[in-house]
Amino acid sequence: MKIATEEQFISIKNIQNGDLIFVGAQTEELSGAISRVTKLSDQTNFDHVGLIEKTSDSIFVLHAAPMGGSQREEIHHFYTSQTEKNNQIVIYRLKKEYQSTIPHAIEKAKTMLGKPYNWLYILNDNELYCSDFVERAFRDDKVFELIPMNFKNKETGIIDNFWVDFYRKKGKEVPQDEPGTNPNQLATSEKLIRIGEFKL
């Protein structure tokens, strides 16, 4: 399948087991703060990612979210909750040579369900954030990698005020350059192909 342009859409019948589902970033609050420090382009500007599990009769999104922590959410519910906020939803797919990693990743993801959301974004085994959840699901096969986290505004080069205040309120230093992940980093992986925007 060729790489999709942003004009192409994917329907639910074309979603595959193991696809990654990305949610477009907003400009305000936490979403905007994530975007300002991790945005790579207008086409790669996401603040959330999940893993698709396709069963014989249903499709679920396995993901770690602020509301509900690590969870298995039916795709129609996920879609509605995101599109109510006018968020774009985009599907990416592992290239053929990496698709053998999917069954294990889904099983691994299921072992992490029920864990609370990691509001500090500092890696630990007991709390997870979205891209951390996906990276860990595929970690045994080294599909994605940890990178130094960035909290600096891409335009100013200094740590974004949102994050300064965010961590000050939690009594923590901003974890600049500590290992982590983010949705935009995953989306630019050479192991993924952008399939298209998802529309129900």
QUIZI-V509914 format. One record per helix or strand. SS is the DSSP state (h for helix, s for strand). FROM is the first residue (numbers start at 1). TO is the last residue. If there is no record, write none. Layout:
SS:FROM:TO  SS:FROM:TO
This chain:
s:9:10  h:12:14  s:20:24  h:29:38  s:46:54  s:59:65  s:69:74  h:75:83  s:89:94  h:96:111  s:116:117  s:127:128  h:130:141  s:147:148  s:152:152  s:159:159  h:161:169  s:179:180  h:183:187  s:192:198
